[in-house]
């Protein structure tokens, strides 16, 4: 009877160890509060892309206005020349 008790105890210890490892892993990988670090990085990247797009549009507008000024001089009545 002692041999069966030792075998049952070893099986119980292995099951307990596996359950402990599973609990530890699940606690480490789940983020249940707020936005995670990856989410914050993703949102920051989206904001940066939007700011860059606005700057690109502003640069294009400035370039086009400068080209118009060079082509017409200070008189906007002069037609566009190529």
C-alpha positions, 0 to 999 in steps of 0.5 A, spaced: 500 500 500 505 504 501 508 503 494 501 506 491 501 512 496 508 514 493 506 513 486 500 517 487 504 522 491 509 523 485 503 524 480 500 529 484 506 533 485 507 533 477 500 535 476 501 541 481 508 543 478 504 543 471 499 547 474 503 552 477 507 553 471 501 554 467 498 559 472 505 563 472 505 563 464 498 566 464 499 571 469 506 573 465 503 574 458 496 577 460 495 584 460 489 586 464 489 593 465 490 599 461 494 599 454 500 595 454 507 597 451 506 594 444 499 598 444 502 605 446 508 604 441 503 602 435 499 609 437 505 613 437 507 610 431 500 612 428 500 619 431 507 620 428 505 618 421 499 623 421 504 628 423 509 626 417 503 626 412 501 633 414 508 636 414 509 633 407 502 636 405 505 643 407 512 642 404 508 640 397 504 647 398 510 651 400 514 648 394 508 649 389 507 656 391 514 658 390 514 655 383 508 659 382 512 665 384 518 663 380 513 662 374 509 669 374 514 673 378 510 678 383 504 679 378 499 673 378 496 676 372 502 673 368 500 666 365 504 660 367 510 658 362 514 652 361 
